[in-house]
Amino acid sequence: MSRQSSEAPLLDITVEELADRLTDGIPENLQLVDVREDQEVEIASIKGFKVLSLSKFSEWSDQIHVHLDHEKETLVLCHHGIRSAQMCQWLKSQGFTNVKNIIGGIDAYSMVVDQSIPRY
């Protein structure tokens, strides 16, 4: 565990900051990742997110550099922010340097930013 204390802390972004970033569409240098399950995404989603469900990790993890550009800023979403934090840590271990966890996940986004997105 001592190794973890020397690692850079995980970077976060609030749902308000996310909404500001997406006001004029998705910037060219930004990639959005949703790690929730397909059935969760069917209930509630934000346009522009690439779905890489953690339960299917074995199906896509060895091809992560095909799915995502490690040079781009990467924002990761889940339901409340726990799974996305795990994904952020893993992406950092794979050489992604600009990764941010969306605090509160889609639940916070639907409460604070866009009430038309269903909560579950």
C-alpha positions in Angstrom: 0.0 0.0 0.0 2.9 2.4 0.5 3.3 2.6 -3.3 -0.2 4.2 -3.6 0.8 7.2 -1.4 3.6 8.1 -3.8 1.3 8.0 -6.8 -0.3 11.3 -8.1 -3.7 11.8 -6.7 -6.7 11.2 -8.9 -8.0 14.2 -10.6 -11.7 15.0 -10.5 -14.2 17.1 -12.4 -17.6 18.3 -11.2 -20.8 17.7 -13.1 -21.1 21.5 -13.5 -17.6 21.7 -15.0 -18.5 18.8 -17.3 -21.7 20.6 -18.5 -19.6 23.8 -19.2 -17.1 21.7 -21.2 -19.9 20.2 -23.3 -21.8 23.5 -23.9 -20.5 23.8 -27.5 -20.3 20.1 -28.2 -17.3 17.7 -27.4 -14.0 19.4 -27.9 -11.5 17.7 -30.3 -9.0 17.0 -27.5 -11.5 15.4 -25.2 -12.8 11.8 -24.9 -15.6 10.7 -22.7 -15.9 7.2 -21.2 -18.9 5.6 -19.5 -18.1 2.5 -17.5 -21.7 1.5 -16.6 -23.6 -1.5 -17.8 -25.6 -1.4 -21.0 -28.9 -1.6 -19.1 -27.8 1.4 -17.0 -26.9 3.4 -20.1 -30.3 2.6 -21.6 -32.0 4.2 -18.6 -29.8 7.3 -18.5 -27.0 8.6 -20.6 -25.2 11.7 -21.8 -24.5 12.0 -25.5 -21.0 11.5 -26.7 -19.8 9.0 -24.1 -18.1 5.8 -25.3 -19.4 2.8 -23.3 -16.7 0.5 -21.9 -18.6 -1.5 -19.3 -16.3 -2.7 -16.4 -18.1 -6.0 -16.5 -16.7 -6.5 -20.0 -13.2 -5.5 -19.0 -11.7 -8.7 -20.3 -13.2 -8.0 -23.8 -11.8 -4.5 -24.3 -8.9 -4.0 -21.8 -6.1 -5.4 -24.0 -7.2 -3.1 -26.8 -7.6 0.1 -24.7 -5.1 2.0 -26.9 -7.3 1.2 -29.9 -10.5 2.4 -28.1 -8.9 5.5 -26.5 -6.1 8.0 -27.2 -3.8 8.2 -24.2 -2.8 11.7 -25.3 -6.3 13.2 -25.0 -8.0 14.4 -21.8 -10.2 11.6 -20.7 -13.3 12.1 -18.5 -14.8 8.9 -16.9 -18.4 8.5 -15.8 -20.4 5.9 -13.9 -23.5 6.0 -11.6 -22.0 7.6 -8.5 -18.2 7.9 -9.1 -16.9 4.7 -7.6 -16.4 2.5 -10.8 -15.2 5.5 -12.7 -12.5 6.2 -10.1 -11.4 2.5 -10.5 -11.2 3.0 -14.3 -9.2 6.3 -13.9 -6.6 4.5 -11.7 -6.4 1.7 -14.3 -6.1 4.1 -17.2 -3.3 5.9 -15.4 -1.5 2.6 -15.0 -1.8 2.1 -18.8 0.0 5.4 -19.6 -3.0 7.8 -19.7 -1.8 11.0 -18.1 -4.8 13.3 -18.2 -7.7 11.3 -16.7 -10.5 12.8 -14.6 -13.2 11.2 -12.6 -16.6 12.8 -12.9 -17.7 13.4 -9.2 -21.1 12.0 -8.4 -21.5 10.3 -11.7 -24.6 10.5 -13.9 -26.8 10.6 -10.7 -25.3 14.0 -9.8 -25.5 15.2 -13.4 -29.2 14.4 -13.5 -29.8 16.2 -10.2 -27.7 19.3 -10.8 -27.4 19.8 -14.5 -30.1 18.0 -16.5 -33.2 16.9 -14.6 -34.6 15.3 -17.9 -32.0 12.5 -17.4 -33.8 9.8 -15.4 -32.4 8.8 -12.0 -32.2 5.2 -11.0 
